[in-house]
Amino acid sequence: MGEPKNPALAKLRDWPMFQAARANRKGGGTRLDGKRLPRISELLVRHFEGTPEEKLAWLKAQSAAGKLDGDDPEELAEAQALLAMLVRLARPKAHKQHLSDLLDQGLEATFPASDPIAIGHFTGAEIVRSG
C-alpha cells in the first residue's frame, strides 16, 4: 500500500456521500464487522451515479483539487484504471454504430450495385478533380 500525501484528510470511503453505502452493507452499519472496507473503485462503480466517463472525470477533478490526498495513491490509481477501462469498453458500441451509419451512407451513395461501397473511395460515377 502506498502512503497518503496527507493522512489527516478523511478517506473517500468516509465521505458522507458514501456513508449510506457502508450502512447498507449486510449486518454492517458503520461498525467494523471483520469485513474489509470497500475499495474506492467499488464505491464509485456501485454507489456513485453517472456513466463511467463522468465518474472518471469526477475522480480526476477531486484528485487534482487535492481532496483525495488522504487516500492510498495505489488505490486511487486502481480506481482510475478501472474507470478508464469501463470507458473504453463502452466506446465500441458508439464506434460500431458510427461505422454502421457510415456503411449505410456508403450503400446509399453506391450506384450501380456492382460498384464498390462509397466510403472514402471514388466510384465510377463520381468526377475526380486533380489538384
Secondary structure as UniProt FT lines:
FT   TURN            7..8
FT   HELIX           12..14
FT   HELIX           16..23
FT   TURN            26..30
FT   HELIX           40..47
FT   HELIX           52..64
FT   TURN            65..70
FT   HELIX           73..108
FT   TURN            113..114
FT   TURN            124..125
//
